[in-house]
């Protein structure tokens, strides 16, 4: 490049002379080199040692017999006719020639460790009694592939249904780890728990203002057509932030829209733009206000925004309950009602999901509302849920007379099966549970089969 740069500054006479000299020194292109590039090939892979971890040839252990370009052109089809066979798996020692050795560099890290057994493709497989890691792993993998039943580290009792039984071949269901994942989520909800009465230290932000804010956020969330995870993450971000920082009255709405903005960027594929967020605030705030509040919220929470949500648990337990769409929508409706009322703020997400599912099954299904399978997967017994169910039942009875109707209007659509106006929500079952009476549910089909009682 420097040579051509210097040529550009020379005179025309010098440039012409230089170009003439360069053209004389340039050799004609050889068409044979273009069609047949010079290359070498592996003729015989003898004593090749390959490191499994680094995926490189190990120096000094073997030599490769290479053909030149001339020999390769003469025997062009030899490579296709000679497949690579006789694969030998070994940890330390080199076997006899004419084998490819695959060596794991992480093996034999401890002294006095015997090398694994050598398995040759042209020899008999190891016996079933061989007590080596190399012989056990293939058997375990083969057994796992042959099973269509999902498994997990958690042992499932005999009287509990394995809801992951048919998901063994479904990669997205991760049946091998799903129970461990939800055990980890239970740890996270205790780690990032919201304390009881989180607004006790607030001077201007009260429980009534919180209800106004959440009711307004339900409307905004529904207008933007955001997912359920975004809504529940918004509420938990607001509550966790407000229990640590003072929020003046003029910034309550700013905290709400900033929480929605953070949750949208975390959960949504196409989150709403900041201009859309500012538009719903009627121009009260600016972009700088939202950015500053976003920085303040993330710093206060130490960027720990991955607290589990009630919808995460509900989707798992709906599968365990074999529930239909009506039960699922009713459970979501009850969970949103819980997020609206201040007395449910400090509840764990798993408790909210379990209590909502319990009420939905009790008022919509004519069977046992809480089975042994649900008790195993939720880790809540029916007695543990009764106190929470009573509070939610009281909320159900007083929400029709409340002035905060955004949640009821949202779930009155056909999309949600109009669950907010079902007559079951005004039945005597809800009234009894609100007072702490949990009478056993009788299946009407079984009641018809009972013999008629004696009139005496």
Buried (B, 14 or more C-beta within 10 A) or exposed (E): EEEEEEEEEEEEEEEEEBEEEEEEEEEEEEEEEEEBEEEEBBBEBBBBBBBEEEEEEBEEEBEEEEBEBEEBEEEEEEBEEEEEEBEBBBBEEBBEEEBBBBBBEEBBEEEEEEBBBBBBEEEEEBEEEBEEEBBEEEEEEEEEEEEEEBBBEEEBEEEBBBBBEEBBEEEEBBBBBBBEEBBEBBEBBEEBBBEEEBBEEBEEBBBEBBBBBBBBBBBBBBEBEBBBBBBBBBBBBBBBBBBEBEBEEEBBBBBBBBBBBBBBEBBBEEBBEBEBBBEBBEEEBEEEBBEBBBEBBBEBBEEEBEBBBBBBBBEBBBBBBEBEEBBBBBBBBBBBBBBBBBEBBBBBBBBBBBBBBBBBBBBBBEEBBBBEBBBBBBEBEBEBBBEBBBBBBBBBBEBEEBEBBBBBEBBBEEEBBEBBEBEBBBEEBBBBBBEEEBEEBEEEEEEEEEEEEEEE
